């Protein structure tokens, strides 16, 4: 193997092209464990609960680049 002190973009692209079509056998997706399922359910619940809050914040917050002077 030749010594290459600096990486070559062309060499890397050729290596990617050589191995691009090597695909292994497709494995079925394993069923999630109870802990993983609980995490997925919790994440989905958080996303549905956060959406109303973010829409309310977008209505109150100033637009990007807009400055609001306090009237206090």
C-alpha positions as CSV (number, residue, x, y, z in Angstrom):
1,X,0.0,0.0,0.0
2,X,1.4,3.4,-1.0
3,X,2.0,6.1,1.5
4,X,-0.6,8.9,1.1
5,X,0.1,11.8,3.4
6,X,-3.0,13.7,2.3
7,X,-6.4,12.4,1.5
8,X,-7.4,12.5,-2.1
9,X,-11.0,13.5,-3.0
10,X,-10.9,11.6,-6.3
11,X,-9.6,8.5,-4.6
12,X,-12.4,8.7,-1.9
13,X,-15.1,9.1,-4.6
14,X,-13.8,6.1,-6.5
15,X,-13.9,4.0,-3.3
16,X,-17.5,5.1,-2.6
17,X,-18.5,4.2,-6.2
18,X,-16.9,0.8,-5.9
19,X,-18.8,-0.1,-2.7
20,X,-22.0,1.8,-3.4
21,X,-23.9,-1.1,-4.8
22,X,-22.8,-3.7,-2.2
23,X,-25.8,-4.3,-0.2
24,X,-26.3,-7.0,2.4
25,X,-29.4,-9.0,2.9
26,X,-32.3,-7.0,4.1
27,X,-33.1,-7.8,7.7
28,X,-36.6,-7.5,9.2
29,X,-37.0,-4.7,11.6
30,X,-37.0,-6.1,15.2
31,X,-40.0,-5.5,17.4
32,X,-39.3,-2.8,20.0
33,X,-38.7,-3.9,23.5
34,X,-41.2,-2.6,26.2
35,X,-38.8,0.2,27.2
36,X,-38.3,1.3,23.6
37,X,-42.0,1.2,23.0
38,X,-42.6,3.4,26.1
39,X,-40.0,5.9,24.8
40,X,-41.6,6.0,21.4
41,X,-45.0,6.6,22.9
42,X,-43.7,9.2,25.3
43,X,-42.0,11.0,22.4
44,X,-45.2,11.0,20.4
45,X,-47.1,12.4,23.3
46,X,-44.6,15.2,23.9
47,X,-44.8,16.2,20.2
48,X,-48.6,16.4,20.2
49,X,-48.5,18.4,23.5
50,X,-45.8,20.9,22.3
51,X,-47.5,21.9,19.0
52,X,-50.2,24.1,20.6
53,X,-47.6,25.8,22.8
54,X,-45.3,26.6,19.8
55,X,-48.2,28.0,17.8
56,X,-49.1,30.3,20.7
57,X,-45.5,31.4,21.0
58,X,-45.3,32.2,17.3
59,X,-48.3,34.5,17.7
60,X,-46.8,36.4,20.7
61,X,-43.2,36.5,19.6
62,X,-42.0,39.3,17.3
63,X,-41.0,38.4,13.8
64,X,-37.4,37.8,12.9
65,X,-35.6,41.2,12.7
66,X,-38.5,43.0,14.4
67,X,-37.7,45.0,17.5
68,X,-40.5,45.8,20.0
69,X,-39.9,48.7,22.3
70,X,-41.1,48.1,25.8
71,X,-43.9,50.5,27.0
72,X,-43.1,50.0,30.6
